[in-house]
Amino acid sequence: MTQRDRMACAGDEVAFKKETISKLLTLFFREDKTKASSDAVLLMAEMLKVFVEEAARRTVKQADSEDCDTVDIEHFEKVLPQLLLDF
């Protein structure tokens, strides 16, 4: 099975639990009284979804450009610097 086949089979939506996102956001608040609104949590979840999907696409493309049948962490490591700059 090629990378394209795997991506086509992986039609499942990327999803993050709202509670997890909320806890991650509150870890970086300086004051304990600061709260994240539900809209902020939904927006962050959507951003993470886009980031993960784009990372997967770029990683598969990198593996294809190297004529590899499997995607390895090395392919992800090669696309990560540009991905972070783009976000």
Phi and psi in degrees as GROMACS dihedral restraints (atoms count N, CA, C in turn):
[ dihedral_restraints ]
;  ai    aj    ak    al  type     phi  dphi    fc
    3     4     5     6     1   -82.5    20    10
    4     5     6     7     1   171.2    20    10
    6     7     8     9     1   -61.9    20    10
    7     8     9    10     1   -38.7    20    10
    9    10    11    12     1   -63.6    20    10
   10    11    12    13     1   -40.0    20    10
   12    13    14    15     1   -62.8    20    10
   13    14    15    16     1   -41.9    20    10
   15    16    17    18     1   -64.7    20    10
   16    17    18    19     1   -40.7    20    10
   18    19    20    21     1   -66.4    20    10
   19    20    21    22     1   -37.3    20    10
   21    22    23    24     1   -68.4    20    10
   22    23    24    25     1   -37.7    20    10
   24    25    26    27     1   -72.0    20    10
   25    26    27    28     1   -26.0    20    10
   27    28    29    30     1   -85.8    20    10
   28    29    30    31     1    54.5    20    10
   30    31    32    33     1   -75.7    20    10
   31    32    33    34     1    -1.7    20    10
   33    34    35    36     1   -64.9    20    10
   34    35    36    37     1   140.3    20    10
   36    37    38    39     1   -71.3    20    10
   37    38    39    40     1   141.3    20    10
   39    40    41    42     1   -74.3    20    10
   40    41    42    43     1   129.5    20    10
   42    43    44    45     1  -139.5    20    10
   43    44    45    46     1   141.1    20    10
   45    46    47    48     1  -120.9    20    10
   46    47    48    49     1   141.4    20    10
   48    49    50    51     1   -70.1    20    10
   49    50    51    52     1   135.5    20    10
   51    52    53    54     1   -59.8    20    10
   52    53    54    55     1   -37.0    20    10
   54    55    56    57     1   -64.3    20    10
   55    56    57    58     1   -39.7    20    10
   57    58    59    60     1   -65.6    20    10
   58    59    60    61     1   -45.2    20    10
   60    61    62    63     1   -62.5    20    10
   61    62    63    64     1   -43.8    20    10
   63    64    65    66     1   -60.3    20    10
   64    65    66    67     1   -44.5    20    10
   66    67    68    69     1   -65.2    20    10
   67    68    69    70     1   -39.8    20    10
   69    70    71    72     1   -62.9    20    10
   70    71    72    73     1   -41.8    20    10
   72    73    74    75     1   -63.5    20    10
   73    74    75    76     1   -44.2    20    10
   75    76    77    78     1   -70.2    20    10
   76    77    78    79     1   -19.5    20    10
   78    79    80    81     1   -61.9    20    10
   79    80    81    82     1   -27.2    20    10
   81    82    83    84     1  -100.1    20    10
   82    83    84    85     1     1.9    20    10
   84    85    86    87     1   -77.0    20    10
   85    86    87    88     1   140.7    20    10
   87    88    89    90     1   -82.0    20    10
   88    89    90    91     1   -30.0    20    10
   90    91    92    93     1  -111.7    20    10
   91    92    93    94     1   139.0    20    10
   93    94    95    96     1   -65.6    20    10
   94    95    96    97     1   -23.6    20    10
   96    97    98    99     1   -76.3    20    10
   97    98    99   100     1   -16.6    20    10
   99   100   101   102     1   -70.9    20    10
  100   101   102   103     1   132.9    20    10
  102   103   104   105     1  -122.4    20    10
  103   104   105   106     1   152.6    20    10
  105   106   107   108     1   -98.9    20    10
  106   107   108   109     1   128.7    20    10
  108   109   110   111     1   -71.6    20    10
  109   110   111   112     1   162.4    20    10
  111   112   113   114     1   -64.7    20    10
  112   113   114   115     1   -31.9    20    10
  114   115   116   117     1   -65.7    20    10
  115   116   117   118     1   -40.0    20    10
  117   118   119   120     1   -65.3    20    10
  118   119   120   121     1   -39.3    20    10
  120   121   122   123     1   -66.1    20    10
  121   122   123   124     1   -43.6    20    10
  123   124   125   126     1   -64.0    20    10
  124   125   126   127     1   -40.3    20    10
  126   127   128   129     1   -64.1    20    10
  127   128   129   130     1   -44.0    20    10
  129   130   131   132     1   -65.0    20    10
  130   131   132   133     1   -39.3    20    10
  132   133   134   135     1   -62.0    20    10
  133   134   135   136     1   -40.7    20    10
  135   136   137   138     1   -66.3    20    10
  136   137   138   139     1   -41.3    20    10
  138   139   140   141     1   -62.2    20    10
  139   140   141   142     1   -43.2    20    10
  141   142   143   144     1   -63.9    20    10
  142   143   144   145     1   -39.2    20    10
  144   145   146   147     1   -61.2    20    10
  145   146   147   148     1   -47.4    20    10
  147   148   149   150     1   -62.4    20    10
  148   149   150   151     1   -42.1    20    10
  150   151   152   153     1   -61.7    20    10
  151   152   153   154     1   -47.3    20    10
  153   154   155   156     1   -66.1    20    10
  154   155   156   157     1   -42.6    20    10
  156   157   158   159     1   -64.0    20    10
  157   158   159   160     1   -41.8    20    10
  159   160   161   162     1   -67.2    20    10
  160   161   162   163     1   -38.6    20    10
  162   163   164   165     1   -61.3    20    10
  163   164   165   166     1   -42.6    20    10
  165   166   167   168     1   -64.3    20    10
  166   167   168   169     1   -44.3    20    10
  168   169   170   171     1   -60.8    20    10
  169   170   171   172     1   -47.0    20    10
  171   172   173   174     1   -67.0    20    10
  172   173   174   175     1   -35.2    20    10
  174   175   176   177     1   -67.3    20    10
  175   176   177   178     1   -43.0    20    10
  177   178   179   180     1   -63.7    20    10
  178   179   180   181     1   -42.1    20    10
  180   181   182   183     1   -62.3    20    10
  181   182   183   184     1   -40.1    20    10
  183   184   185   186     1   -63.6    20    10
  184   185   186   187     1   -44.3    20    10
  186   187   188   189     1   -63.4    20    10
  187   188   189   190     1   -40.6    20    10
  189   190   191   192     1   -62.5    20    10
  190   191   192   193     1   -40.8    20    10
  192   193   194   195     1   -66.5    20    10
  193   194   195   196     1   -22.0    20    10
  195   196   197   198     1   -98.0    20    10
  196   197   198   199     1     9.3    20    10
  198   199   200   201     1    53.4    20    10
  199   200   201   202     1    41.7    20    10
  201   202   203   204     1   -97.1    20    10
  202   203   204   205     1   144.5    20    10
  204   205   206   207     1   -85.3    20    10
  205   206   207   208     1   -19.1    20    10
  207   208   209   210     1  -126.8    20    10
  208   209   210   211     1   153.7    20    10
  210   211   212   213     1   -97.1    20    10
  211   212   213   214     1   127.2    20    10
  213   214   215   216     1  -115.8    20    10
  214   215   216   217     1   169.1    20    10
  216   217   218   219     1   -61.9    20    10
  217   218   219   220     1   -28.8    20    10
  219   220   221   222     1   -62.0    20    10
  220   221   222   223     1   -34.9    20    10
  222   223   224   225     1   -66.1    20    10
  223   224   225   226     1   -41.5    20    10
  225   226   227   228     1   -64.4    20    10
  226   227   228   229     1   -42.6    20    10
  228   229   230   231     1   -62.2    20    10
  229   230   231   232     1   -30.5    20    10
  231   232   233   234     1   -72.4    20    10
  232   233   234   235     1   -33.3    20    10
  234   235   236   237     1   -91.5    20    10
  235   236   237   238     1   -15.7    20    10
  237   238   239   240     1   -59.8    20    10
  238   239   240   241     1   -45.3    20    10
  240   241   242   243     1   -57.4    20    10
  241   242   243   244     1   -46.7    20    10
  243   244   245   246     1   -67.9    20    10
  244   245   246   247     1   -37.6    20    10
  246   247   248   249     1   -59.4    20    10
  247   248   249   250     1   -45.7    20    10
  249   250   251   252     1   -65.1    20    10
  250   251   252   253     1   -36.3    20    10
  252   253   254   255     1   -67.1    20    10
  253   254   255   256     1   -34.2    20    10
  255   256   257   258     1   -72.9    20    10
  256   257   258   259     1   -25.9    20    10
